[in-house]
Amino acid sequence: MAKAKKRAAKVNTTKSEPVVKPVRLVLPEADHERLERCASRIGLSMSSCARMAVLRWIEAEEERRGEPR
């Protein structure tokens, strides 16, 4: 007689909240091309390059103002 196959127990899952929020960056054509060249030169996507630049600017502003991170 064949044994019945055991099935894995069903697990209730919930949707997790996104850990990041998107930001739209609108650039003039010339600045867009500059960003594209810069990102290409260092081997990053344009969004990664822009994110890195924004975070560096924020950190510099926080240090200038003496604010904690």
C-alpha positions as CSV (number, residue, x, y, z in Angstrom):
1,M,0.0,0.0,0.0
2,A,1.4,3.4,-1.0
3,K,2.0,6.0,1.7
4,A,0.3,9.4,1.4
5,K,2.7,12.2,0.5
6,K,3.2,14.8,3.2
7,R,2.5,18.3,2.1
8,A,4.4,21.3,3.5
9,A,2.4,23.3,6.0
10,K,0.9,26.5,4.5
11,V,2.5,29.7,5.8
12,N,0.6,32.9,5.8
13,T,2.8,35.7,4.4
14,T,2.3,39.4,4.5
15,K,3.5,42.0,2.1
16,S,6.5,43.8,3.5
17,E,6.7,47.5,3.2
18,P,9.2,48.8,0.7
19,V,12.5,49.7,2.3
20,V,13.2,52.5,-0.2
21,K,11.2,55.3,-1.6
22,P,11.6,56.5,-5.2
23,V,12.6,60.1,-6.0
24,R,12.2,61.7,-9.4
25,L,15.2,63.7,-10.7
26,V,14.5,66.0,-13.6
27,L,17.7,67.3,-15.3
28,P,18.3,69.5,-18.3
29,E,19.6,67.5,-21.3
30,A,23.2,68.8,-20.9
31,D,23.3,67.7,-17.2
32,H,21.6,64.3,-18.1
33,E,24.4,63.7,-20.6
34,R,27.1,64.7,-18.0
35,L,25.5,62.2,-15.5
36,E,25.4,59.5,-18.2
37,R,29.1,60.0,-19.0
38,C,30.1,60.1,-15.3
39,A,28.2,56.9,-14.5
40,S,29.6,55.1,-17.5
41,R,33.1,56.2,-16.7
42,I,32.9,54.7,-13.1
43,G,30.8,51.7,-14.2
44,L,27.6,52.5,-12.4
45,S,24.1,53.0,-13.5
46,M,22.9,56.6,-13.7
47,S,20.6,56.1,-10.8
48,S,23.4,54.7,-8.6
49,C,25.7,57.6,-9.6
50,A,23.0,60.2,-8.8
51,R,22.1,58.5,-5.5
52,M,25.8,58.5,-4.5
53,A,26.1,62.2,-5.3
54,V,23.0,63.1,-3.4
55,L,24.1,61.1,-0.3
56,R,27.5,62.7,-0.4
57,W,25.9,66.2,-0.5
58,I,23.6,65.4,2.4
59,E,26.5,64.1,4.5
60,A,28.5,67.2,3.7
61,E,25.6,69.4,4.7
62,E,25.0,67.5,8.0
63,E,28.7,67.8,8.9
64,R,28.7,71.5,8.0
65,R,25.7,72.1,10.3
66,G,27.0,69.7,13.0
67,E,24.0,67.5,12.8
68,P,24.1,63.8,13.8
69,R,23.5,61.3,11.0
